[in-house]
Amino acid sequence: MKHALSSRAGLAVTTALICTLAACGGSPTGETGAAGPGGAKPGKSEGLEKVLAQVKGLKGAERRAKLVELAKAEDKAGKPFNQYTTMNLDNSKPIQAAFEKKYGIKQELYRATGTTVVQRVTEETKAKFENGADVVSMNGTEIEMLDRAGVLAPIQVGVADDLAEVHETWVSNYLNVFVAAWNTKQVTNPPKTWEELLGGKQAKLSLEVGDFDWFATLVQEYLVKQKGMSEKAAVDMVRKAAKGAYGIDGHTVQNELLASGEFGIAPSLYLHNTLQRIDEGAPIAWDKPAPLQPLIVRANGIGINAATDRPATALLFVEYMVEDAQAQIASFHRTPANQKAPGGIPKQYKTVNVNLKDLLDHEDKWKSLYEDVTRDANLKGS
């Protein structure tokens, strides 16, 4: 359980940093808006407000041309434009390169885990650090944490109606789809339902030890709301399934070990990682003969740091991500957030969404429950 403990410790440090930042005044500019549902106060960026005022009412090519004009004017000042992201470099660097090629605007890219990005942004904000993040792109859970800390500024994008999720300070740029997958050499008769997977003995199970969001959604949105179970019975079902399971910290490692046959089934793999492994010839399946439904979907988000001194460039990049880059995102096997882009979740598949605000409102409860489930299971560290 060494990896599980280190992961949870990181989350605890992140939460403490955010609480400290919020207590110190919320907005990095010293100005705040109305408090949000989690006690948050959105950051305020006068520069971004001016940019939004200049593109108000503009649509399509006219809006984009105005943003490019404003961004080019910022670029002449010579200040760096920085993106902090959790997207792996194999994906984020080609998007960076395509943006730079299209507009001639250089972008500095910092990539790290969600916990590390949140820590860095909150620490830099508290210290009033110059040349920090202009744009932040990361898992929905973590970007919602930054929203609650008052780090992000309110934004508006031109294609808001086409996106899976739109919030006051961030919008979805792609979706993380959790899927159950199995090693086809070990599992010849895969489970057809979540109840069958959790209650069956098809093969050795693996759990990703940080997936409390997947766990909370499976319990609340499916087992309780759709199947009529009590919360206790639903949690106990997962607990029973976890006994003797293989505990892994990290979806990429989990996918690799599934492919190598270390275990037979993993219930919460990321779809894009799974598709990549299948393309490489790994003996993995998730939808043959059929996927376990509902699929659990968590939005990834992109937002603008209220402390940015490149507001037009930041908004241009956000709009580039949720429009132009969606096809490129799909080419990486990731699921686009723009519903007009190709490569989305097939309409015949049932889905449930992770309720990020509710999850963070009850974060301690679900982390504690999942930790209890995995601790009782005597998971083996990877």
N, C-alpha and C positions, 0 to 999 in steps of 0.2 A: 504493500500500500504506500510505498514511498512517493510514487508519482502522484497518487491521489491527494496525499497530504500537501505536497508542494503546490499543486494546482489550487487547492482550497485556500492555502495560506496567501497565495497571490491575490485571489478574489477578495479576501478579508482586507489586505493592505489597500487594494483599489478602493473598496468601499470607505475605508477610513480616510483616505486622501480626499475623496469626493465630499464626505461630510465636513472635513476641515475647510475645503474650499468654499462650500456653501455657507458655512458659518462665518467666513471671512468677507462675505459681501456678495457672493454669487457671481455677478457679471464682472468680467475682466476689465471692463471700462469704468466700473464703479457706478454704472447706471443699470437699473433693472426694470423689467416689465412686471406684469401681473404674475402672481405665483401660480404655478401649474399644479396638477393633481398630486404630485409627489412632494409638494413644498418647494418646487423649483422656481427660479425666476430666470426667464430667458435672457441671454446677453443682448446688449444693444450695440449696434455698429452704425454710426452715423454715415460712414462711407458707403456701406451696403444699402442703407436706406436711400441715399442719393442715387445710387445706381438703379435700384428698383423703381424709383420715381421717373428716371429717364427712359426706362424701357416699358413703363406702364402703358397698356393698351396696344403695344406692338405684338405682332404674331409672326410665326414662321421665319422666313428669310430676313424680313425687316428687323425683327427683334435680334436675331443672331448677328446681323451686320452692325447694329448699334453696340452690342456687347463686345464684338471684336474691336470696334473703334475705341471704346473705353478701355479695354484690356491692353491694347497696343500703346495707348497713352501712359498707362501705368508701367508698362514694360520699359519704357524709355528712361524711367527713373532709376533703373538698375537694381532694384530690390529683388531678392529671390522670391520665387513662388514655390511654396512647399506643400506637398501632400503627405499626410501620414496615413498609412493604410495597413490593414491586416491581410489583404489579398496577396497571395504568394507572388514572388517576383517573376515567375514564368508567365503569369497573367498580367500583372500590373505594369511591368516594364514595356511590353508591346503596346498597351493602351497609352502609356506615357509617350512613347515614340510616335505613335500615330497622331496624338494631339499636338506634339511639337512640330511634326512635319506639316500638319494642316495649317497651323497658325503662326509658326515661327516663334513661339513663346516657350522658353526653357522652363522645365519643371524639375525641382529637386524632390526625390522620392525617398521616404523613410518607411521601411516595412518592419513590423514586429507583431507579436501576439497581441490580442485584444487587451489583455491585462496590462501589458507593457505600454501600449499606446495610450490607454486611459491614464496610467500613472504619469507618463511623460507630459501629456497635454495639461493635466491638472497641476502638476508641479511647475511647469513653465508659466501657466496662467497665474498661479499664486505669486510667483517671483517676478511677474510682469516682464518676462523674457522676450526680447525682440527677435524677429526672424524665426518664430516658431511656426506651428502649423497654420496654413491658410485654409486648407480643406482637410477634412477627416472622413475617411471611408472605412467602415468596419462593421462587425456584427451588430445586429439590431439591439441586443441586450446592452452592449457597451456604449453604443452611440446614445441610447436612451439615458444611460448613466451621465454622459457628458451634458445632455440636455438638462437633466435635473440639477447638475452642478452650475448651470448658468453660463457654460462655456460657449454654447452655440447661439448664433444670431437667427432671428426669424427670416425665412426665405420664401420666395415664390418662384416657381418654375413654369415655363410656358406650356409644358405637356402634363401638368399635374393630373388631369382627368384620365390619362392613360396609364398611370402608375399604380402598382399594387398597394402601396401605402404612402400616404402624404401626412406629415406632421408639421407642427408649427416651425420647427427648426431643422428638420431633416426629411429627406425623401428616400424611398427605396431605390437602389440602383441594380440590385440583383437579389435572388432568393436562394437561401440555403434550404434544400429539400432533404429531410431525413428519410432514409429508406431502410427497410430490413433487407439484408442480402445474405447469401449463403454460398458455401463452397460446394460446387456441383459434384465434386468427387466424394464428398461426405454426406451430402443431403440429396437424395434422389426423389424424395416425396416432400417438397417444401410445404411449410404451413400455409394455410389459406386465409387465416384470420389472426388478429393479434392475440385472441384468447388461446388459439391453438399453439402459437409460438410460446406464449408465456406458460402455458400449462403442459406443453408437450415434452417429449424426450427424443426429438429428432437427432440432435447432435449437441456437442458442447457449445455453450453460449458465451459470448463476450459482451461486456458492458463498457462503454466509455465513461470514465469516472467523473467527468465534468458536465455531463449532459443533464443537468437538473431541469433545464428548460424543456427538453424533449420529454423527460419523465413527468413534469408537471402537466404538460399538454396532453400526453397520453392518458394520464389519470383523470384530469378534469374534463377535457373536451370530448374524450371518447368513452372511456370506461364508465364514468359517472353520468355525463349528460346524454350520451347516445345509447349506452347499454344498461343504464339504470342501476348500476352498482353503487354501494356506499363508498365514500372515500377510503375508509379503513379497509374494506374488502379489496378495493382496487390496488391500494398500496401493498397489501399483503400478497396479492397475486404476483406483483413484480418482485417482492422480497423472496417469495418461494422460488421464482424462476432464477433469481440471482445466486442461489446457493450453489457453490462449486463453480461459478462462472469465472471467466478469465477477465480480470480488470485491466483496462488499457487507458493510458493518458495520451490522447491525441488520435484524431480520426485517420490521419495519413498512415501512422504506424498500425492502427487497427486494420486498415484495409490491406496493408502489406502482409500482416500475419494471417488474415483470413485467406488470402491468396496462397500462402505457403502451407495452409492446412493446420495451423496451430489450434484452431477451433473451427466449428462448422457454421455458426450463425452469429451475425451481429445485427441488432435491431435498430441502430441509429447511425448508420453510416451516411456521410454526405453523398448525394447522388453524383455530383461532378467527379469526386474522387473514384467512385465506383465505376463510372463510365470510362474513365481513363484507364483503370486496371483492366477492364474488359477489352478495350481497344488493344491493349498490350498483350492480350492472349491469356490473361489470368482466368482460372476456372471459377469464376464468380457469376452469379445471376441475381437479379432482383425483381425481374418482371416476367420470368419464364417458369411456369406457365402464366402467372399473373402476379402483380405486386400486392403486398399487404396494404390494405386500405383501411382508414384514410391515411394518406401521406401527411406527414407533419412538416409544416412550412414555417420558416422563420425569415423575416426580412433582414437583409443587410442594408445599411443606410449610408448616406453621404450628406454632410452638412458643412457649414462655413463657420470657422472660428470667429467669434465676435471681435477678437483683437486683430484681425487681418488688416494689413495695409495694402492688400491687393484685392479689394472687393469685387471689382468687375471681372478680373481674371478668375477669381474663385467661382463666381456665378457662371461664367462662361464654361469653366471646366465641369461644374455640376450638370449644366444642361447638356454638355457634350456627352457626359457619362450616361445620362438617362435617355439620350436620343441616339447620337451617332455610334457610340461604343456598344450599344446593345447587341448588335450582330456579332461583334468581336467577342463579347462576353459569352454569347451562345456557342461560339466556335471553341471555347475552352470547356465545353460541357456544363457551364454554369447556366442557371435558369434566369433569363432576363426578367426585370421587374416591369418593363414597359410591355403592356398587354398587346401592343401592335407589332412587337418584334417577333421574329421567328424563334423557335426553340423553347417556347414556354411549356408548362405542364399540360399534357394532353387533357382535353376537356372531359374525357370519359372517366378520368381518375378523380376519386373523392379526396378532398384535402381538409385539414383543419390548421388554422394559423396559431402560432404562438402569440398569446396576448401579452405583449411586452410590458405594457404599463401595469397590468394586474400582476404579472410575474415579479416585477421589481417591487411593487407594493407589498408583496408577500415573499420576498426573496429569502429571508432568513428561514421561513417555514419550509420552503421547498428544498433549499440547500441542506437543511438539517435532516429532512425526511430522506432525501436521496443518500446522504452520507450514512444515515442509519441503515438504510437498505443495503448499501454496499458493504458497510462494516459487518453487519450480521452475516453477509454472504461469504466472508473470509476470502475476498477476491485476491487473486494472485497478481502481484505487481509485474509490469512488463519489463 
